Amino acid sequence: MGSNTRYRDDQIQVRVTANEKAAIREEANRYSLSAATYLRNLGLGFAPKNTMDKQAIDRLAKLRGDLGRIGGLLKLILPISPPTEHQEIRKLLSQLAETKEKIRETVERL
């Protein structure tokens, strides 16, 4: 793991319990950081940026796109489906549109 360009050569050692070490690593993982980087940032007064929000937004955006594609497929089925099913398909399309809108609103709040 060594690097020829490493400029940090001093260490601060802190004793922790196994539970504390696990908790620190878990928190660091929440921010996609190593434990050392996480602790260094905290010690220097930097608030880590939570990557979970970005990941959640990315997942919601993908889900919204998937719903749009499903809606497109339902629209393709509409002309070839029996007229008795048109009302049900239109209801599904409406529900998909409502869900996509709720996802958009959720992403805007994040």
C-alpha positions as CSV (number, residue, x, y, z in Angstrom):
1,M,0.0,0.0,0.0
2,G,3.1,2.2,0.2
3,S,3.5,5.1,-2.2
4,N,6.6,6.9,-3.4
5,T,4.6,10.1,-3.4
6,R,3.4,9.7,0.2
7,Y,4.0,12.9,2.2
8,R,2.3,12.0,5.4
9,D,4.9,10.3,7.5
10,D,3.8,11.1,11.1
11,Q,1.3,9.0,12.9
12,I,-1.1,9.5,15.8
13,Q,-2.0,6.3,17.6
14,V,-5.2,6.0,19.4
15,R,-6.3,3.0,21.4
16,V,-9.9,1.9,20.8
17,T,-12.0,-1.1,21.6
18,A,-12.9,-3.6,18.9
19,N,-16.5,-2.2,18.9
20,E,-15.2,1.3,18.5
21,K,-12.9,0.3,15.7
22,A,-15.8,-1.5,13.9
23,A,-18.0,1.6,14.4
24,I,-15.3,3.9,13.0
25,R,-14.9,1.7,10.0
26,E,-18.6,1.5,9.4
27,E,-19.0,5.2,9.6
28,A,-16.0,5.7,7.2
29,N,-17.7,3.2,4.8
30,R,-20.9,5.3,4.8
31,Y,-18.9,8.1,3.3
32,S,-16.8,5.9,1.0
33,L,-13.6,6.7,2.9
34,S,-10.9,4.8,4.6
35,A,-10.9,4.9,8.4
36,A,-7.7,6.9,8.3
37,T,-9.1,9.5,5.9
38,Y,-12.4,9.7,7.8
39,L,-10.6,10.3,11.1
40,R,-8.2,12.8,9.6
41,N,-11.0,14.8,8.1
42,L,-12.9,14.8,11.3
43,G,-9.8,15.8,13.3
44,L,-9.2,18.7,10.9
45,G,-12.8,20.0,11.1
46,F,-14.0,18.8,7.7
47,A,-17.5,17.3,7.6
48,P,-17.5,14.2,5.4
49,K,-19.9,14.3,2.5
50,N,-22.4,11.5,2.6
51,T,-22.3,9.4,-0.5
52,M,-25.4,7.5,0.5
53,D,-27.6,10.4,-0.6
54,K,-25.9,10.4,-4.1
55,Q,-26.3,6.7,-4.3
56,A,-30.0,6.9,-3.3
57,I,-30.5,9.6,-5.9
58,D,-28.8,7.5,-8.6
59,R,-31.0,4.5,-7.7
60,L,-34.2,6.7,-7.8
61,A,-33.2,8.2,-11.2
62,K,-32.7,4.7,-12.6
63,L,-36.0,3.6,-11.2
64,R,-37.7,6.6,-12.7
65,G,-36.2,5.7,-16.1
66,D,-37.3,2.1,-15.7
67,L,-40.9,3.2,-15.0
68,G,-40.8,5.4,-18.1
69,R,-39.7,2.5,-20.2
70,I,-42.5,0.3,-18.8
71,G,-44.9,3.1,-19.6
72,G,-43.6,3.2,-23.2
73,L,-44.1,-0.6,-23.5
74,L,-47.6,-0.3,-22.2
75,K,-48.4,2.4,-24.8
76,L,-47.1,0.0,-27.5
77,I,-49.5,-2.7,-26.3
78,L,-52.5,-0.4,-26.2
79,P,-53.3,-0.5,-30.0
80,I,-53.0,-4.3,-30.2
81,S,-54.8,-5.2,-27.0
82,P,-58.5,-6.0,-26.7
83,P,-60.6,-3.0,-26.1
84,T,-61.8,-4.5,-22.8
85,E,-58.2,-4.1,-21.5
86,H,-57.7,-0.5,-22.6
87,Q,-59.2,1.0,-19.4
88,E,-56.9,-1.2,-17.2
89,I,-53.8,-0.2,-19.3
90,R,-54.7,3.5,-19.1
91,K,-55.0,3.1,-15.3
92,L,-51.6,1.5,-15.1
93,L,-50.1,4.3,-17.2
94,S,-51.7,6.9,-14.9
95,Q,-50.2,5.1,-11.8
96,L,-46.8,5.0,-13.5
97,A,-46.9,8.7,-14.2
98,E,-47.9,9.4,-10.6
99,T,-45.1,7.3,-9.3
100,K,-42.6,8.9,-11.6
101,E,-43.7,12.3,-10.3
102,K,-43.4,11.2,-6.6
103,I,-39.8,10.0,-7.4
104,R,-39.0,13.4,-9.0
105,E,-40.3,15.2,-5.9
106,T,-38.3,13.0,-3.6
107,V,-35.1,13.6,-5.5
108,E,-35.6,17.3,-5.4
109,R,-36.0,17.2,-1.6
110,L,-32.7,15.3,-1.3
